[in-house]
């Protein structure tokens, strides 16, 4: 079953909500604060299985 395409307004709203959840310092154009990203164990296991 194919999923119906989202409208641009829906995508825009989703992205804006996601961006608002990030710390304010990460929004800077120059010298933004870095964001630490962690990989969950299931994702890491999948990644490792694809490398082999």
Protein Blocks (a to p, Z undefined) as FASTA:
>chain_A
ZZddddfklmmmmmmmmmmmpcfklmpmghpacddddddfklmmmmmmmmZZ
